[in-house]
Each structure stands twice: as structure tokens, then as C-alpha cells.
Amino acid sequence: MAEDTDITLYRLQACPYCERVVRTLNELGLEYQSRFVEPMHSDRNVVKRISGARTVPAIVDEETGVTMSESANIVEYLRNIYGEEGV
């Protein structure tokens, strides 16, 4: 995805929770940048720096200043902000 987007998604390969967020981003037509992180939980320092935890998925939305993790929370946030209700 594009480098100049406001949304960055921190994710793992083949992670079903991450893919749920990817599907939502695609459904909403949002451009985003994927950052694949280390599979070992203890090596995910980049995610800990941005979100305070080492769990993925995590997003940073520069447009709104929001940083969050947990796929259900991210999907709800994206739908509320960028879905039909948020437009």
C-alpha cells in the first residue's frame, strides 16, 4: 500500500485477527501501510513503543491521532470513523 497514508497497520503474516482488520480496511477503501512485525512476542519492541503492548494487530491513524490494538476495537473504530456512519 501507499507510503503517504495516514494509517499504519502493524501485523503478522497469516494472523486471522490481523486479516480481519485488513478486510475492514479494504472494504472501507482505505489506504494503509502494512508493517510486518516479528513473530516472537518478546521481539515486538516496535509495537510496544507505539501502542504500549506487544500484541497485534495494532494501528496508528495519524489523521485522528489514534493508536490502538485488539482487532475488534480496531474494526469498530474504523467503521465508526470511516464507514457510512462516520462520513
ChimeraX attribute file (.defattr): number of C-alpha atoms within 10 A of each C-alpha:
attribute: neighborCount
match mode: 1-to-1
recipient: residues
	/A:1	10
	/A:2	10
	/A:3	11
	/A:4	10
	/A:5	14
	/A:6	16
	/A:7	23
	/A:8	20
	/A:9	23
	/A:10	22
	/A:11	24
	/A:12	19
	/A:13	11
	/A:14	8
	/A:15	11
	/A:16	12
	/A:17	15
	/A:18	20
	/A:19	16
	/A:20	16
	/A:21	24
	/A:22	20
	/A:23	12
	/A:24	17
	/A:25	21
	/A:26	12
	/A:27	11
	/A:28	14
	/A:29	11
	/A:30	16
	/A:31	16
	/A:32	21
	/A:33	17
	/A:34	17
	/A:35	15
	/A:36	13
	/A:37	19
	/A:38	15
	/A:39	11
	/A:40	8
	/A:41	13
	/A:42	10
	/A:43	12
	/A:44	17
	/A:45	15
	/A:46	15
	/A:47	23
	/A:48	15
	/A:49	10
	/A:50	16
	/A:51	18
	/A:52	13
	/A:53	16
	/A:54	20
	/A:55	17
	/A:56	24
	/A:57	26
	/A:58	25
	/A:59	26
	/A:60	20
	/A:61	16
	/A:62	12
	/A:63	9
	/A:64	10
	/A:65	9
	/A:66	12
	/A:67	17
	/A:68	19
	/A:69	22
	/A:70	15
	/A:71	20
	/A:72	12
	/A:73	12
	/A:74	21
	/A:75	18
	/A:76	14
	/A:77	15
	/A:78	17
	/A:79	17
	/A:80	13
	/A:81	13
	/A:82	15
	/A:83	17
	/A:84	9
	/A:85	8
	/A:86	10
	/A:87	8
